[in-house]
């Protein structure tokens, strides 16, 4: 599978924008490809860490900035 297309499916999955056909395509790909599963978890891990960092940074700024 084309890596750029796979990344697009990952992004749409994360954002909740997959069509039914895209969801089925992503599912088939993940079931059949260990490389796609590894890429999916790396993508998910990256975005989870980014979200966590953003929340921590927001909290840090709120704690040090005067009200």
MMTF fields as JSON, N, C-alpha, C and O atoms, coordinates in Angstrom:
{
  "mmtfVersion": "1.0.0",
  "mmtfProducer": "UNKNOWN",
  "numBonds": 267,
  "numAtoms": 268,
  "numGroups": 67,
  "numChains": 1,
  "numModels": 1,
  "chainsPerModel": [1],
  "groupsPerChain": [67],
  "chainIdList": ["A"],
  "bondAtomList": [4, 2, 8, 6, 12, 10, 16, 14, 20, 18, 24, 22, 28, 26, 32, 30, 36, 34, 40, 38, 44, 42, 48, 46, 52, 50, 56, 54, 60, 58, 64, 62, 68, 66, 72, 70, 76, 74, 80, 78, 84, 82, 88, 86, 92, 90, 96, 94, 100, 98, 104, 102, 108, 106, 112, 110, 116, 114, 120, 118, 124, 122, 128, 126, 132, 130, 136, 134, 140, 138, 144, 142, 148, 146, 152, 150, 156, 154, 160, 158, 164, 162, 168, 166, 172, 170, 176, 174, 180, 178, 184, 182, 188, 186, 192, 190, 196, 194, 200, 198, 204, 202, 208, 206, 212, 210, 216, 214, 220, 218, 224, 222, 228, 226, 232, 230, 236, 234, 240, 238, 244, 242, 248, 246, 252, 250, 256, 254, 260, 258, 264, 262],
  "bondOrderList": [1, 1, 1, 1, 1, 1, 1, 1, 1, 1, 1, 1, 1, 1, 1, 1, 1, 1, 1, 1, 1, 1, 1, 1, 1, 1, 1, 1, 1, 1, 1, 1, 1, 1, 1, 1, 1, 1, 1, 1, 1, 1, 1, 1, 1, 1, 1, 1, 1, 1, 1, 1, 1, 1, 1, 1, 1, 1, 1, 1, 1, 1, 1, 1, 1, 1],
  "groupList": [{"groupName": "UNK", "atomNameList": ["N", "CA", "C", "O"], "elementList": ["N", "C", "C", "O"], "formalChargeList": [0, 0, 0, 0], "bondAtomList": [1, 0, 2, 1, 3, 2], "bondOrderList": [1, 1, 2], "singleLetterCode": "X", "chemCompType": "L-PEPTIDE LINKING"}],
  "groupTypeList": [0, 0, 0, 0, 0, 0, 0, 0, 0, 0, 0, 0, 0, 0, 0, 0, 0, 0, 0, 0, 0, 0, 0, 0, 0, 0, 0, 0, 0, 0, 0, 0, 0, 0, 0, 0, 0, 0, 0, 0, 0, 0, 0, 0, 0, 0, 0, 0, 0, 0, 0, 0, 0, 0, 0, 0, 0, 0, 0, 0, 0, 0, 0, 0, 0, 0, 0],
  "groupIdList": [1, 2, 3, 4, 5, 6, 7, 8, 9, 10, 11, 12, 13, 14, 15, 16, 17, 18, 19, 20, 21, 22, 23, 24, 25, 26, 27, 28, 29, 30, 31, 32, 33, 34, 35, 36, 37, 38, 39, 40, 41, 42, 43, 44, 45, 46, 47, 48, 49, 50, 51, 52, 53, 54, 55, 56, 57, 58, 59, 60, 61, 62, 63, 64, 65, 66, 67],
  "secStructList": [7, 7, 2, 2, 2, 2, 2, 2, 2, 2, 2, 2, 2, 2, 2, 6, 7, 7, 7, 2, 2, 2, 2, 2, 2, 2, 2, 2, 2, 2, 2, 2, 7, 2, 2, 2, 2, 2, 2, 2, 2, 2, 2, 2, 2, 2, 2, 2, 2, 2, 2, 2, 2, 2, 2, 2, 2, 2, 2, 2, 2, 2, 2, 2, 1, 7, 7],
  "xCoordList": [0.843, 0.0, 0.88, 1.956, 0.431, 1.113, 1.189, 0.169, 2.409, 2.591, 1.84, 1.288, 1.809, 1.085, -0.413, -1.069, -0.947, -2.373, -2.661, -3.685, -1.749, -1.908, -1.896, -2.702, -0.999, -0.959, -2.259, -2.756, -2.802, -4.083, -5.186, -6.004, -5.21, -6.199, -5.999, -6.974, -4.748, -4.469, -5.002, -5.647, -4.729, -5.18, -6.698, -7.27, -7.337, -8.804, -9.38, -10.407, -8.727, -9.166, -9.073, -10.02, -7.935, -7.711, -8.736, -9.211, -9.072, -10.002, -11.467, -12.362, -11.717, -13.082, -13.751, -14.975, -12.96, -13.526, -13.468, -13.615, -13.254, -13.216, -14.607, -15.585, -14.683, -15.918, -15.975, -14.983, -17.099, -17.228, -16.247, -15.655, -16.08, -15.151, -13.708, -12.927, -13.358, -12.002, -11.745, -10.649, -12.741, -12.598, -12.326, -11.455, -13.079, -12.888, -11.5, -10.842, -11.064, -9.735, -8.646, -7.71, -8.767, -7.78, -7.783, -6.719, -8.942, -9.035, -8.361, -7.59, -8.643, -8.017, -6.497, -5.76, -6.049, -4.61, -3.948, -2.891, -4.559, -3.975, -3.973, -3.042, -5.003, -5.056, -4.026, -3.546, -3.692, -2.814, -1.36, -0.511, -1.043, 0.313, 0.912, 0.465, 1.915, 2.6, 3.247, 3.289, 3.742, 4.345, 3.308, 3.597, 2.107, 1.04, 0.617, 0.343, 0.561, 0.212, 1.263, 0.928, 2.53, 3.607, 3.502, 3.625, 3.276, 3.152, 1.946, 2.018, 0.834, -0.36, -0.075, -0.447, 0.589, 0.863, 1.873, 1.777, 2.834, 3.772, 3.033, 3.276, 2.139, 1.337, 0.468, 0.417, -0.209, -1.078, -0.264, -0.674, 0.876, 1.732, 2.221, 2.211, 2.649, 3.127, 2.041, 2.302, 0.834, -0.243, -0.698, -1.096, -0.644, -0.983, 0.048, -0.313, 1.318, 2.363, 2.268, 2.48, 1.952, 1.789, 0.622, 0.741, -0.483, -1.637, -1.294, -1.669, -0.585, -0.193, 0.724, 0.555, 1.686, 2.591, 1.802, 2.054, 0.851, 0.041, -0.746, -0.833, -1.313, -2.069, -1.151, -1.501, 0.012, 0.96, 1.469, 1.601, 1.75, 2.233, 1.159, 1.451, -0.083, -1.193, -1.306, -1.462, -1.225, -1.296, -0.134, -0.316, 1.061, 2.227, 2.055, 2.345, 1.593, 1.386, 0.325, 0.466, -0.734, -1.8, -1.292, -1.736, -0.367, 0.156, 1.118, 1.21, 1.837, 2.855, 2.402, 2.997, 1.379, 0.9, -0.084, -0.963, 0.062, -0.896, -2.299, -2.466, -3.28, -4.688, -5.179, -6.337],
  "yCoordList": [-1.183, 0.0, 1.235, 1.241, 2.257, 3.538, 4.148, 4.305, 4.493, 5.019, 6.33, 6.546, 7.203, 8.474, 8.221, 8.897, 7.255, 6.92, 6.339, 6.643, 5.502, 4.922, 6.014, 5.975, 6.979, 8.093, 8.896, 9.345, 9.073, 9.769, 9.016, 9.627, 7.697, 6.893, 7.004, 7.104, 6.988, 7.152, 8.493, 8.563, 9.546, 10.885, 10.967, 11.519, 10.412, 10.441, 9.592, 9.947, 8.474, 7.645, 8.446, 8.478, 9.09, 9.87, 10.995, 11.29, 11.615, 12.742, 12.312, 13.156, 11.013, 10.511, 10.759, 10.865, 10.853, 11.188, 10.102, 10.389, 8.85, 7.769, 7.471, 7.439, 7.257, 6.735, 5.244, 4.675, 4.622, 3.188, 2.399, 1.42, 2.823, 2.14, 2.306, 1.356, 3.495, 3.737, 2.953, 2.429, 2.869, 2.094, 0.633, 0.009, 0.089, -1.304, -1.5, -2.509, -0.552, -0.633, -0.611, -1.408, 0.292, 0.384, -0.913, -1.431, -1.428, -2.677, -3.824, -4.575, -3.967, -5.031, -4.876, -5.85, -3.647, -3.39, -3.727, -4.357, -3.312, -3.585, -5.078, -5.58, -5.776, -7.215, -7.987, -9.036, -7.48, -8.229, -7.784, -8.464, -6.664, -6.133, -5.779, -4.838, -6.532, -6.169, -4.777, -4.055, -4.412, -3.086, -1.984, -0.95, -2.194, -1.205, -1.092, 0.007, -2.213, -2.17, -1.412, -0.611, -1.659, -0.946, 0.554, 1.365, 0.92, 2.336, 2.971, 4.113, 2.229, 2.742, 3.064, 4.134, 2.138, 2.365, 3.478, 4.219, 3.614, 4.743, 6.062, 7.031, 6.094, 7.287, 7.632, 8.784, 6.62, 6.84, 7.296, 8.208, 6.671, 7.022, 8.463, 9.213, 8.849, 10.206, 11.228, 12.208, 11.006, 11.964, 11.984, 13.032, 10.85, 10.817, 11.597, 12.353, 11.419, 12.16, 13.654, 14.469, 14.011, 15.413, 16.037, 17.155, 15.335, 15.837, 15.974, 16.957, 14.995, 15.06, 16.255, 16.985, 16.449, 17.591, 18.898, 19.787, 19.02, 20.231, 20.509, 21.651, 19.464, 19.63, 20.051, 20.92, 19.437, 19.792, 21.22, 21.962, 21.598, 22.956, 23.984, 25.027, 23.682, 24.579, 24.745, 25.859, 23.627, 23.685, 24.46, 25.228, 24.255, 24.986, 26.473, 27.263, 26.861, 28.299, 28.892, 30.019, 28.14, 28.636, 28.798, 29.687, 27.937, 27.998, 29.151, 29.668, 29.565, 30.612, 31.996, 32.994, 32.081, 33.377, 33.969, 33.266, 35.241, 35.86, 35.903, 36.04, 35.786, 35.784, 37.167, 37.338],
  "zCoordList": [0.0, 0.0, 0.0, 0.598, -0.656, -0.715, 0.683, 1.354, 1.12, 2.478, 2.696, 3.775, 1.702, 1.839, 2.018, 2.81, 1.288, 1.416, 2.799, 3.41, 3.281, 4.6, 5.67, 6.6, 5.548, 6.497, 6.449, 7.482, 5.257, 5.122, 5.859, 6.547, 5.718, 6.435, 7.941, 8.687, 8.399, 9.826, 10.326, 11.372, 9.573, 9.977, 10.033, 10.972, 9.019, 8.999, 10.128, 10.706, 10.445, 11.572, 12.863, 13.649, 13.082, 14.303, 14.426, 15.523, 13.308, 13.325, 13.243, 13.291, 13.122, 13.054, 11.716, 11.646, 10.648, 9.351, 8.296, 7.108, 8.709, 7.726, 7.184, 7.932, 5.886, 5.312, 5.639, 6.094, 5.417, 5.661, 4.788, 5.242, 3.551, 2.646, 3.12, 3.078, 3.564, 4.068, 5.35, 5.547, 6.217, 7.441, 7.123, 7.728, 6.166, 5.764, 5.143, 5.399, 4.342, 3.726, 4.803, 4.756, 5.764, 6.839, 7.651, 7.992, 7.954, 8.717, 7.983, 8.58, 6.696, 5.903, 5.901, 6.054, 5.728, 5.676, 7.0, 7.023, 8.101, 9.412, 9.736, 10.367, 9.307, 9.549, 8.728, 9.16, 7.568, 6.665, 6.685, 6.108, 7.332, 7.233, 8.598, 9.254, 9.013, 10.259, 10.182, 11.178, 9.016, 8.854, 9.027, 9.63, 8.506, 8.653, 10.115, 10.597, 10.818, 12.244, 13.036, 13.909, 12.738, 13.419, 13.143, 14.06, 11.89, 11.519, 12.21, 12.661, 12.292, 12.951, 14.409, 14.891, 15.125, 16.542, 16.748, 17.726, 15.852, 15.942, 15.746, 16.465, 14.78, 14.505, 15.727, 16.158, 16.273, 17.43, 18.637, 19.355, 18.86, 19.998, 19.868, 20.844, 18.666, 18.435, 18.765, 19.464, 18.268, 18.492, 19.949, 20.458, 20.616, 22.043, 22.853, 23.756, 22.538, 23.239, 22.961, 23.858, 21.734, 21.377, 22.149, 22.65, 22.247, 23.0, 24.479, 25.117, 25.02, 26.429, 26.673, 27.65, 25.791, 25.933, 25.909, 26.721, 24.985, 24.882, 26.157, 26.609, 26.726, 27.969, 29.113, 29.912, 29.186, 30.244, 30.065, 31.038, 28.839, 28.558, 28.902, 29.488, 28.535, 28.864, 30.387, 30.887, 31.11, 32.564, 33.171, 34.116, 32.62, 33.111, 32.902, 33.8, 31.748, 31.468, 32.374, 32.848, 32.614, 33.483, 34.918, 35.644, 35.314, 36.686, 36.907, 38.021, 35.869, 36.064, 35.609, 36.016, 34.787, 34.312, 35.322, 35.82, 35.619, 36.551, 35.95, 34.738, 36.8, 36.364, 36.038, 35.657]
}
